[in-house]
Amino acid sequence: MENKRPKVGVGVIIIKDEKILLGKRKNSHGEGSWSFPGGHLEFNESWEDCALRETIEETGITIKNIRFDTATNDIFQAEGKHYVTIFMLADYGSGEVKIMEPEKCEQWDWFEWNNLPQPLFIPIQNLQKRNYNPLKLS
């Protein structure tokens, strides 16, 4: 059996008017679930740079005040995948949210933290199990 190691994902929790941006995933693991913008951490890339890059690539908006918040250990039993997800908090900067990668995302929308759509991507479910709230600090 090959030596499988966890991958590193970066999720970007973008705050605008006390709401959080979520997208509905498609054609990737977690299809049909809602998740933050984000993706894989590239070799030699800082967490902040990854958050900025993935947000622009996926949504077309800019973000500011990017800072580390928390991390989760995420095991996707059905897909046989294991990720460590680094969650970066950011404030909305500028631009209009657009679906930049229609093959990966069905729609984007802003949600209140206590009224999130279902189903949620496993890393977000893991945040909720800890009673996490990204707005507690902002």
Order of alpha helices (4+ residues) and beta strands (2+ residues): beta-beta-beta-beta-alpha-beta-beta-beta-alpha
